[in-house]
Amino acid sequence: MPGHIPVLVDEVLAYLAPRAGALIVDATLGDGGHAEALLRRIAPAGRLIGLDRDGEAIAFAEERLRSFGRNVTVRQACFGDLDGALDALGVGTVDGVLFDIGVSTRQLLEPARGFSFDREGPLDMRMDQRQERTAAGLVNTLDERTLADLIYRYGEERASRKIARQIVARRPLRTTRDLVHAVEAALGGARGRLHPATRTFQALRIATNGELDALEHGLTQAIHRLRPGGRVCVIAFHSMEDRIVKQTFQRYSRGCTCPPDLPACQCGGERLLRVLTKKPIAPTATEIRQNPRARSARLRAAERLVDPGAAPRDGRRPRGSEVH
Ligand SMILES: C[S@@+](CC[C@H](N)C(=O)[O-])C[C@H]1O[C@@H](n2cnc3c(N)ncnc32)[C@H](O)[C@@H]1O
């Protein structure tokens, strides 16, 4: 089976800027392509901690990175509990964290994982096979309205109500094909360049794996783990993920934006970061030609401030710098 081609590798190296000897976390190891490029930069004294929720990805990457020996530590973990994974390894602050979120090509192309609408397989979609909740569990048990809301919210699918109605009428759905047929019955055939089931599959995958919550929690924990001058890079593949990254970076770069007369901060702003990418970085036309799956990738990067207590130039107070 063709493996996963890592995206935006030069850009990740440029923005993460790992020094020799650095401690880097790859929170989404996948096939280990980014990890290998990072290890070449930080060797021989550096250390890379690679995490993935998927046991199969862990086994593959472990084998690929074997030659780096004690410079690599690989663990099966969800980055939503980055703190738990790093605490268990006795790791405090780190020099850099990479998130390359979403699914890998290996996961997408394996019919048994149930991620793809063009491969017949069980309606599974779990990234962590130890998890109980599956996509089949969701489509066969949620009430019609909840299902429609889920497809609308995570798939940005305007026809979510029609699709939910078809799903409920056809229960139990067992395979990816069953779900494709339900969507086609609701929507008819192709819609422009998108397969009609694209958005519904995306929605169910996000819901099955709790992807947006994990991103929000994992990114916040990563920001707090960075040493001063340390960097975080996130590659997102759709607008909902990118919005979370953008807003989280904003929250930690602006600091507290509450009115000065409030007795306590209500906005949760904490000035810890300098954003390095004003706009997200997209792959070049050459990269997209060589790897069409890269086309929707968007990279954002930020750096942990050396002196987070310093007053921002617009005069707003950094949180905790004075009594309020
Ligand atoms: C796009 S692939 C990463 C590819 C990798 N950068 C490479 O070079 O091969 C995304 C990976 O992130 C993993 N993943 C997604 N969400 C995760 C989470 N919350 N915690 C840990 N791993 C996650 C997936 O299982 C998948 O293997």
The ligand as an ORCA input file, in Angstrom:
! r2SCAN-3c Opt
* xyz 0 1
  C      -1.556     13.528      8.433
  S      -1.053     12.187      9.404
  C       0.551     12.623      9.949
  C       1.621     12.253      8.965
  C       3.034     12.452      9.468
  N       3.326     13.842      9.744
  C       4.033     11.872      8.504
  O       4.992     12.580      8.148
  O       3.875     10.706      8.106
  C      -1.981     12.420     10.844
  C      -1.722     11.409     11.944
  O      -2.184     12.000     13.148
  C      -2.795     11.019     13.936
  N      -3.716     11.722     14.816
  C      -4.838     12.396     14.481
  N      -5.422     12.904     15.575
  C      -4.618     12.570     16.622
  C      -4.675     12.821     18.029
  N      -5.677     13.504     18.573
  N      -3.675     12.343     18.791
  C      -2.634     11.652     18.252
  N      -2.553     11.368     16.936
  C      -3.523     11.821     16.132
  C      -3.461     10.102     12.947
  O      -3.659      8.828     13.513
  C      -2.458     10.095     11.793
  O      -1.566      9.017     11.906
*
